[in-house]
């Protein structure tokens, strides 16, 4: 503030409005507003009145037991009508068998809406990227798509040769338009995903890389969900062998609208389990599908619903030895 000029409530509200959703210390605010130490008491009283009032166009609150740290809340507009611009679910296509036309059938059961987050968790080398690439191929001619991750490009910002070979092996897909440009956007992002997702598009994030404080997964997904707006986020998470959920566990599950986990099924196949499905026309939670990945990890094949073997109860063996009923996999076709 200009020396000897009194700070008005309107000026303070205007200043705080540019920090919605953020936290500020009183020292930071005093520095920005050029408030002197001898004016601190009066300034604290102004902040206290704003905290108590909440009718001046801005809401703030103190953080913690000690005063001096404030959070400026994001303004919320009340909703008073059921009328929305687009109430129809998004016609999104899930991976399916190119050769045998087998599929999971999620399109007929699951409703995907704008702002939804879909999570795919799986062990290392469990077909997570195959899922992403096949889903990208099936949807990029219907919706604008963004592909981001840390395995598609090298440090020099050139595409990974392994990724390019995989794309070229998918010879049933036209990845480029008539001008020779990709039909989707690739962003070599491995952090700050919420700052890179694009509203109105299908955003594929393969994968969220975090090694410690795994509870932060839920917070990251929440930020992505807010940032994606009227788009959709499809997020890949790593999963430990034998774990039910991916990294972040329940924290990641809570923020997802649809959550599937991929595990080995025998030596060569995969098993997909629906851990959570919010908007469905039929029951999905807990249902399982088996499938193969063929042709250098590019094609889904022999997708079919499965269930635990009633002879070995999903273990793959009995007291008499290997279970012949399920061929030692622990699961049989429905």
C-alpha positions as CSV (number, residue, x, y, z in Angstrom):
1,X,0.0,0.0,0.0
2,X,1.0,3.6,-0.5
3,X,2.5,5.1,2.6
4,X,-0.1,6.8,4.9
5,X,-3.0,5.4,2.9
6,X,-5.4,3.2,4.8
7,X,-6.2,-0.3,3.4
8,X,-9.8,-0.7,2.6
9,X,-11.8,-3.9,2.8
10,X,-12.6,-3.7,-0.9
11,X,-8.9,-3.5,-1.7
12,X,-8.1,-6.5,0.6
13,X,-10.9,-8.6,-1.0
14,X,-9.6,-7.8,-4.5
15,X,-6.1,-8.9,-3.4
16,X,-7.3,-12.1,-1.8
17,X,-9.5,-13.0,-4.8
18,X,-6.4,-13.7,-6.9
19,X,-5.3,-16.4,-4.4
20,X,-8.5,-18.6,-4.3
21,X,-7.7,-22.1,-3.3
22,X,-4.3,-21.2,-1.9
23,X,-2.8,-20.5,1.6
24,X,-1.0,-17.4,2.6
25,X,0.8,-16.3,5.7
26,X,0.1,-13.0,7.3
27,X,3.7,-12.0,6.6
28,X,3.3,-12.7,2.9
29,X,0.1,-10.6,2.7
30,X,1.7,-7.8,4.6
31,X,4.7,-7.8,2.3
32,X,2.5,-7.8,-0.8
33,X,0.3,-5.0,0.5
34,X,3.3,-3.0,2.0
35,X,1.8,-3.0,5.5
36,X,4.1,-1.9,8.3
37,X,4.7,-3.9,11.5
38,X,3.0,-1.3,13.6
39,X,-0.2,-1.9,11.4
40,X,-0.2,-5.6,11.9
41,X,-2.8,-5.6,14.7
42,X,-5.3,-3.6,12.7
43,X,-4.6,-5.8,9.7
44,X,-5.3,-9.0,11.8
45,X,-8.6,-7.5,12.8
46,X,-9.5,-6.9,9.2
47,X,-8.7,-10.6,8.4
48,X,-10.7,-11.8,11.5
49,X,-13.7,-9.8,10.4
50,X,-13.5,-11.4,6.9
51,X,-13.2,-14.8,8.5
52,X,-16.3,-14.2,10.5
53,X,-18.3,-12.4,7.8
54,X,-18.1,-14.3,4.5
55,X,-20.4,-11.9,2.7
56,X,-17.8,-9.6,1.1
57,X,-17.3,-11.8,-2.0
58,X,-14.5,-13.8,-0.5
59,X,-14.3,-16.5,2.1
60,X,-11.1,-17.1,4.2
61,X,-10.3,-19.2,7.2
62,X,-7.4,-19.7,9.6
63,X,-5.3,-22.9,9.3
64,X,-4.0,-24.7,12.3
65,X,-4.2,-23.8,16.0
66,X,-2.0,-20.7,15.6
67,X,-3.1,-17.6,13.8
68,X,-1.0,-16.3,10.9
69,X,-1.8,-18.9,8.2
70,X,-4.9,-18.4,6.1
71,X,-6.6,-20.3,3.3
72,X,-8.6,-18.4,0.7
73,X,-11.5,-20.5,-0.3
74,X,-12.5,-21.0,-3.9
75,X,-15.8,-19.2,-4.7
76,X,-18.6,-21.6,-5.2
77,X,-21.7,-20.7,-7.4
78,X,-24.9,-22.4,-6.0
79,X,-26.7,-24.7,-8.4
80,X,-30.5,-24.3,-8.5
81,X,-31.6,-26.2,-11.6
82,X,-31.5,-29.7,-13.0
83,X,-31.0,-28.4,-16.5
84,X,-27.5,-29.0,-17.8
85,X,-26.0,-28.4,-21.3
86,X,-25.3,-32.1,-21.9
87,X,-26.9,-34.8,-19.8
88,X,-26.1,-37.8,-22.1
89,X,-23.3,-40.2,-21.2
90,X,-20.1,-40.0,-23.3
91,X,-20.0,-42.7,-26.1
92,X,-16.6,-43.9,-25.1
93,X,-15.2,-47.2,-26.4
94,X,-13.2,-49.7,-24.3
95,X,-10.5,-52.1,-25.6
96,X,-11.8,-55.1,-27.5
97,X,-10.5,-58.0,-29.6
98,X,-9.7,-56.8,-33.1
99,X,-9.5,-60.3,-34.5
100,X,-12.3,-62.1,-32.6
101,X,-14.5,-59.1,-31.7
102,X,-14.6,-60.2,-28.1
103,X,-15.1,-57.5,-25.5
104,X,-15.8,-56.5,-21.9
105,X,-19.2,-55.1,-22.6
106,X,-18.6,-52.0,-20.5
107,X,-20.2,-49.8,-23.2
108,X,-23.6,-51.4,-22.5
109,X,-23.4,-51.4,-18.7
110,X,-21.3,-48.4,-17.6
111,X,-22.2,-44.7,-18.0
112,X,-19.2,-42.4,-18.5
113,X,-19.9,-38.7,-18.0
114,X,-18.0,-35.5,-18.4
115,X,-15.6,-35.0,-15.5
116,X,-15.2,-38.7,-14.8
117,X,-11.9,-40.4,-13.8
118,X,-11.2,-44.0,-14.9
119,X,-8.4,-45.8,-13.2
120,X,-6.5,-48.8,-14.5
121,X,-4.2,-50.4,-11.9
122,X,-1.9,-53.3,-12.7
123,X,1.4,-55.1,-12.0
124,X,4.4,-54.4,-14.1
125,X,4.0,-55.7,-17.7
126,X,0.3,-56.4,-17.1
127,X,-1.2,-54.8,-20.3
128,X,-1.8,-51.4,-18.8
129,X,-0.2,-49.6,-21.7
130,X,-1.9,-51.9,-24.2
131,X,-5.2,-50.9,-22.6
132,X,-4.3,-47.2,-23.0
133,X,-3.1,-47.4,-26.6
134,X,-6.1,-49.6,-27.7
135,X,-8.5,-47.2,-26.0
136,X,-6.8,-44.2,-27.6
137,X,-7.1,-45.9,-31.0
138,X,-10.8,-46.7,-30.5
139,X,-11.7,-43.1,-29.5
140,X,-9.4,-40.6,-31.2
141,X,-11.7,-40.3,-34.2
142,X,-14.6,-39.5,-32.0
143,X,-13.1,-37.2,-29.4
144,X,-10.0,-35.0,-29.1
145,X,-7.4,-37.0,-27.1
146,X,-4.3,-36.2,-25.1
147,X,-1.7,-38.9,-24.2
148,X,0.8,-38.1,-21.5
149,X,3.3,-40.2,-19.7
150,X,7.0,-40.8,-19.0
151,X,7.5,-43.8,-21.3
152,X,6.5,-42.4,-24.6
153,X,9.4,-40.0,-25.1
154,X,13.1,-40.0,-24.4
155,X,15.0,-37.4,-22.5
156,X,15.8,-35.5,-25.8
157,X,12.0,-35.1,-26.3
158,X,11.9,-37.6,-29.2
159,X,9.4,-40.4,-29.3
160,X,10.6,-43.7,-27.8
161,X,11.5,-46.2,-30.6
162,X,9.8,-48.9,-28.7
163,X,6.6,-46.9,-28.6
164,X,6.8,-46.1,-32.3
165,X,7.2,-49.8,-33.1
166,X,4.2,-50.7,-31.1
167,X,2.1,-48.1,-32.8
168,X,3.2,-49.3,-36.3
169,X,2.4,-52.9,-35.4
170,X,-1.2,-51.7,-34.9
171,X,-1.7,-51.6,-38.6
172,X,-5.5,-51.5,-38.4
173,X,-5.2,-48.0,-37.0
174,X,-4.6,-44.7,-38.9
175,X,-2.7,-42.7,-36.3
176,X,-2.2,-39.7,-38.6
177,X,-4.6,-37.4,-40.5
178,X,-4.4,-36.5,-44.2
179,X,-1.8,-33.8,-43.4
180,X,0.5,-36.4,-41.8
181,X,-0.1,-35.1,-38.3
182,X,-1.0,-37.3,-35.3
183,X,-4.7,-37.3,-34.5
184,X,-3.9,-36.9,-30.8
185,X,-1.5,-34.9,-28.7
186,X,1.4,-36.4,-26.9
187,X,2.8,-34.6,-23.8
188,X,5.9,-36.1,-22.2
189,X,4.7,-35.3,-18.7
190,X,5.6,-37.1,-15.5
191,X,4.4,-34.7,-12.8
192,X,2.0,-31.8,-12.2
193,X,-0.6,-33.7,-14.3
194,X,-3.4,-31.4,-13.2
195,X,-1.7,-28.5,-14.9
196,X,-1.5,-30.4,-18.2
197,X,-4.9,-32.1,-18.6
198,X,-7.1,-30.4,-21.1
199,X,-10.9,-29.9,-20.5
200,X,-13.2,-31.2,-23.2
201,X,-10.8,-34.0,-24.2
202,X,-10.0,-37.5,-23.2
203,X,-6.8,-37.4,-21.2
204,X,-4.8,-40.6,-20.9
205,X,-2.2,-40.5,-18.1
206,X,0.2,-43.4,-18.2
207,X,1.2,-43.5,-15.4
208,X,1.3,-41.5,-12.1
209,X,4.8,-41.9,-10.9
210,X,5.1,-41.5,-7.1
211,X,7.4,-43.5,-4.8
212,X,6.7,-42.2,-1.3
213,X,3.8,-40.7,0.6
214,X,1.5,-42.9,-1.5
215,X,-1.6,-41.3,0.2
216,X,-0.9,-38.3,-2.1
217,X,-2.3,-40.4,-5.0
218,X,-5.8,-39.5,-3.9
219,X,-5.0,-35.8,-3.7
220,X,-3.4,-35.9,-7.2
221,X,-6.4,-37.7,-8.7
222,X,-8.8,-35.2,-7.0
223,X,-6.8,-32.3,-8.6
224,X,-6.9,-34.0,-12.0
225,X,-10.7,-34.5,-11.6
226,X,-11.2,-30.8,-10.9
227,X,-8.9,-29.7,-13.7
228,X,-10.3,-32.0,-16.4
229,X,-13.7,-30.1,-16.4
230,X,-16.0,-31.4,-19.1
231,X,-13.3,-33.9,-20.3
232,X,-12.4,-37.4,-19.0
233,X,-9.3,-38.6,-17.4
234,X,-8.0,-42.2,-17.8
235,X,-5.3,-42.8,-15.3
236,X,-2.8,-45.7,-15.0
237,X,-1.4,-46.7,-11.6
238,X,1.3,-49.3,-10.8
239,X,0.2,-52.1,-8.5
240,X,2.2,-54.5,-6.4
241,X,2.0,-58.2,-7.2
242,X,-0.8,-59.7,-5.2
243,X,-2.2,-56.4,-4.1
244,X,-5.9,-55.7,-4.7
245,X,-5.5,-52.0,-5.5
246,X,-2.8,-49.9,-7.1
247,X,-0.5,-47.4,-5.4
248,X,-2.5,-45.2,-3.1
249,X,-4.9,-48.0,-2.4
250,X,-8.2,-46.6,-0.9
251,X,-7.1,-43.0,-1.5
252,X,-7.0,-43.7,-5.2
253,X,-10.2,-45.7,-5.2
254,X,-12.3,-43.0,-3.4
255,X,-11.7,-40.4,-6.2
256,X,-12.3,-42.8,-9.1
257,X,-15.6,-43.2,-10.9
258,X,-14.5,-46.5,-12.5
259,X,-11.6,-48.5,-11.2
260,X,-10.2,-51.8,-12.6
261,X,-7.2,-53.9,-11.5
262,X,-5.3,-56.2,-13.8
263,X,-3.5,-59.3,-12.5
264,X,-1.9,-62.4,-14.1
265,X,-4.2,-65.3,-15.0
266,X,-2.0,-68.4,-15.2
267,X,1.3,-67.9,-17.0
268,X,0.3,-66.1,-20.1
269,X,-3.2,-64.5,-19.7
270,X,-4.5,-61.6,-17.7
271,X,-7.4,-61.1,-15.3
272,X,-9.3,-57.8,-15.0
273,X,-11.4,-57.1,-11.9
274,X,-13.8,-54.3,-11.5
275,X,-13.1,-52.8,-8.1
276,X,-15.5,-49.8,-8.4
277,X,-18.1,-48.7,-10.9
278,X,-20.3,-45.7,-10.0
279,X,-23.0,-45.2,-12.7
280,X,-24.1,-48.6,-14.1
281,X,-27.1,-50.1,-15.7
282,X,-26.2,-53.5,-14.1
283,X,-24.0,-54.8,-11.4
284,X,-20.3,-54.5,-12.1
285,X,-18.4,-54.4,-8.8
286,X,-16.4,-57.6,-8.3
287,X,-17.0,-59.0,-11.8
288,X,-13.9,-60.4,-13.6
289,X,-12.8,-61.0,-17.2
290,X,-9.9,-63.0,-18.6
291,X,-8.1,-62.1,-21.8
292,X,-4.9,-62.6,-23.8
293,X,-2.5,-59.9,-25.2
294,X,-1.0,-61.0,-28.5
295,X,1.1,-59.6,-31.4
296,X,3.9,-58.0,-29.4
297,X,1.5,-56.5,-26.8
298,X,-0.8,-54.8,-29.3
299,X,-4.0,-56.8,-29.4
300,X,-6.6,-57.9,-26.9
301,X,-7.9,-61.4,-27.6
302,X,-10.3,-64.0,-26.2
303,X,-12.0,-61.6,-23.7
304,X,-14.6,-63.4,-21.7
305,X,-16.1,-63.2,-18.2
306,X,-14.7,-65.5,-15.6
307,X,-15.3,-66.5,-12.0
308,X,-13.4,-68.3,-9.2
309,X,-13.1,-72.0,-9.7
310,X,-15.5,-73.8,-7.3
311,X,-13.1,-76.8,-7.0
312,X,-10.0,-74.9,-5.8
313,X,-11.7,-71.6,-4.7
314,X,-9.4,-69.5,-6.8
315,X,-6.1,-71.1,-5.6
316,X,-5.3,-73.2,-8.6
317,X,-4.7,-76.3,-6.6
318,X,-6.4,-78.7,-4.2
319,X,-5.3,-81.1,-1.5
320,X,-4.8,-83.6,-4.4
321,X,-2.5,-81.3,-6.4
322,X,-3.0,-79.0,-9.4
323,X,-6.6,-78.2,-10.1
324,X,-7.5,-79.7,-13.5
325,X,-10.9,-78.0,-13.5
326,X,-9.4,-74.5,-14.1
327,X,-6.0,-75.7,-15.5
328,X,-4.2,-74.3,-12.4
329,X,-5.4,-70.7,-13.0
330,X,-8.0,-70.6,-10.2
331,X,-10.6,-69.3,-12.5
332,X,-13.1,-70.7,-15.1
333,X,-15.2,-69.1,-17.8
334,X,-18.7,-68.0,-16.7
